[in-house]
Amino acid sequence: MESEKIQKVLARTGFASRREVERWIVAGRIKVDGKMAKLGDRIDSNNRVALDDKPLFLAWEKLRQRVLVYYKPEGEICSRSDPEHKNTIFDRLPNLKIGRWISVGRLDINTTGLILLSNDGELVNRLTHPSHEIEREYAVRVLGEVSDEQLENLRQGVMLEDGLARFEKIWFSGGEGANRWYHVVLKEGRNREVRRMWESQGLKVSRLQRVRFGNIALRRGQKLGKFQDLSEQELTDLYTSVGLEYHKPTTTNEKGPYKRRNQRGQDATETRRGKQKLKLPGRVKRKKR
């Protein structure tokens, strides 16, 4: 088996994106066979890898690639733990036997809407890297009148504390009185960027919801705090959009029929509706005389 870079293996197993694993290595959190790892180190299946001195179970074969669409409600954070906030999006997700869920970017505690999560760290890295310029679309409720001059400023770009920011698209979508709804599109995801852009024009965002990330939109009828798996076609399109390949699973999925072995060693098929009755060998009905 050929060796691979540490960050590639950990990303494929779903522990984090490549960039995040590189930060772990620089911080001295990764050890290989008891020694501190360095950027550029390569490993194979014979090496023992630990994160914060805890051993990691690594996947050397391709795992089933999954992406969830989660409808984040207000009041939940996108970190795994925070002493100040109890509710995190990861509490509502299904368990994984190998690896873990990685969020594609984040939403602040007061923002609702679509957030993607995957067990494929390489996909997450591609989707969040600025070079791929993935579109994010938000529905924004703004308090107060918005002038044409302010809208043009947001299109042309405004200077924030961390650099220039601009909306690729912006359009009015309804509302009366004090509150007006707009949809905006941008190709990056800096911290509280949408809110700060409107604030730069002296306007306050009273509600913010992400409705689309790339080619994935929030589902109609999807409830707050619930997740849905992407279909195989959606996965194929998403992977292709960032120059990656989606590998369709060769085995039956969890919801379909599957084979099991009973205590006597025979094959039986189980479905969601129930278990199939088994005909046991060696039991022959005697004919009545």
N, C-alpha and C positions, 0 to 999 in steps of 0.2 A: 504493500500500500504506500502511495506517495504521501509525503508530508505536506501539510498545509499551514498557512499562517494562523496563529491563535485566533485573531479576530474573525477570520472567515469561518472557522469551525464553530465558535461560540455563537456567531450570528445565525448560522444555518440551524443550529439547535434551538435558537429562539431565546437565548439569554439576554441579548441586547443587540442594538445595531452595531455595525463595525466601528463607527466613530466612538460610540459609548464604550466599547471594549477597549479601544485604544486609550481612552482616558483612564480606564481601570489599570491598564498596564503601566502607564506613566505614573499613576498614583501609588504603584507598588502593591496593588490588591490581588494580582494574579501570580500564582506560583506554578511552576512545572517541575514535577519530581522533587518538590521541596525547595527549589531555588527560585529566586525572584525572576520573573519573566521580563524580557526587553522587547521593544518594538522591533518587528522583523523576525522574531523567533518563530520557528515552525514546529509542529507536533504531528504525531501519528497515533494510531490506536494503542501503542505500547506506552505512551506517556500518561502520567497522572497529573491532572490539572485541578487546581483549587482556587476558589474565590474567597477572599477573607478567611483563608485556612479551612474552608469547607469544600470537600471534594465535589466535583461536578460530573454528572453523567452526560457524556457527549454522544451525539449521533454521527456515525460515520456513513450512514446511508441517508438518502433523501427522505425527510419526514413528509407526511401529508401536509401540503401547504394550505393554510386556512386564513381567511380574512373575515372579520366580523364588522358589521355596521351597528354601532351602538348609538342609541338616542339618549344623550346625556341630559339629565334634568338639572335645574338650578340647585346649588348647595352641595354638589359632589366635586371632588378634586380629581385630577388626573395623575397624581403621585400615588405610589403604593402605600405610603404611610406619612402621616403628618400629625404631630401631637396636638395641634390646635383644631384639626378637623377629623371627625370620625368617619365620615362617608367618603368612600373612594370608588371610582368606576370599576376597579378590579374586583370588588366584593361581589359584583353581579354576574361575573363571567364564568363560563364553564371551566372545569379543571382540565389541565393538560398533564399527561403522564410524563412527557419529556419536554423540557424547555418551559417557556412562559409567554404570556401575552405581552406584546410591546405596542404602545400607542403610537400612532402616526401623528406626531405633533401633540399639542395640548389645547384645551380650552380653559379659561379661567373659571373660578368658582361660580360666578354670576352669569356665565354664558351657557346657553343650551344648544342642543342640536347634534349634528352628525360628527362622530369621531370613529375613525377606522382603527382596528387593532389586528395584529397578525402575529403568528408564531415564526415568521420568516424575517430575521433581522436584516438580511440583504435587501429584501423588498422595502422594508421600512426606511433603510438608509437611502435608497434611490428616491422614494417618494418625498422625503424631507430635504434632500440635498438641493440647494438653491439653483444648481446648474440645470435641473430638469424643469424648473419653472411651472410646477403644477398649480393649476388654478384652485383657489378657495372662494366660494361664494357665500355671502352672508346676507341675511335679512336684518335690517337695522331700523329700529324705531327711534326717531330723533325728536327731542323736545324743543319746540319753537320753530319759527319761520326760517327757511333755508333759502338764501339768495342765489342767483345764477353765478355771481362772482365767487361765492364760497364753493359751489359745486365745481367750477372751473379750477379753482386752487387745488382741490382734492384730485382732480384729473391730472393736472400738470405736475403736482408733487409738492409736499410740505416738508419742512425740515423738523425732524424730531431729535430727541437727545441722542439717539443711536443712528442717526443718518437720515437721508432723504427717503420718503415713502410716498407712494401714489397708488390710486385705484386705476386698474386697467379699464374697468367699466363701472358706470354708476347710473341708475335710473330710478325714477319715482314709481312707487308701486301702490300708492293709496294712502288714505287717512284724511281726517278732518280735524279742525280745531288745533289744539296744542301739539298733538302727536302726528308725525308724518312718517310713513314707511318708505324706505329705499332699499334697493338691492345693490350690493357692491361686489366687485371681483378684484382680487389681488393675487400675486404669484409668490408670496412669501408668508411666513408665519411668525413674525416677531412677537414678543410678549405684549399683550394688550394693544396691538398695533391699530386695529380698527377703531377702538375707543379713543386712543390718543390722537388719531388723525382728525376725528370729528371735534375733539376738544381743542385742537390747534386753531379751529375756526370759531371758538367761543360757543360751541354747541354741545349739548349733553345727550349721550345715548341712554335711553331709558329701558331699552330691551335689545338683546343681540342674540341671534341664532345662526349657526352655520347650517346651510342647507345642501351644500355640495362640496365634495373634495375630488378634484380631477373629473373622471367620468362617472363617479358614484354619487348619486343623489339620495337624500333622505327618503325613505319609503313612505308611500301613502298608507295610512292606517297603522303604522308602527307606533307603539306606545312608549311613553317616557320610561326610561330605565330598563328597556328591553333591547335585546340584540338579535340580529339575523345573520346567518352565514351567506356569503356571496355565492352565487351559482357558478358552475364550471365555466360558462361563457363569460360571466363578469370577471372571474379570476383571470381567464385567458387575456381578455382585453386590458385589464389592469396591469398585468405583468408585461404585456407587449408594449404598453405606453411608456415604460421606463427601460426598455431594452432587455428584459428578462424573459425566461421561458417558464411557463406553468406546466408542471408535470401532472397529468391526470392520474388519480389513484388507480392502481391495478386491481385492488381488492374491493369487495363490496363495502359500502359505507355503513356507519353505525345504525342507520335507520332501516336498512334493508335486511333481508334474510341472511343468516350466517350459519356456518357449520360449528358444531360442538361435538365433543366426545362424551358419551355417557359412561357410567361406572363400569359397564361391561365391555367398553371399547368400541361400540358401534357408532357410526355417524348418524346424526339426527339434525334436522333443520328446525330452527326456532324462528318465529316471527313475532312482530309486536302483538299479534292477536292471541298468541298462546303457544304452547309446546305441542309438537307433533307426537302422537302416540307411537311407541316403538313395538315392533314385533320381535320378541326375544327368541333366539334359536333354541332348539332342543325341546320345545314344548309342542307336542303333536296331539291333536284331539283324537281320543279313542272313539272308534265307531261303536255305536250301541248295538248289542246283539239282541 
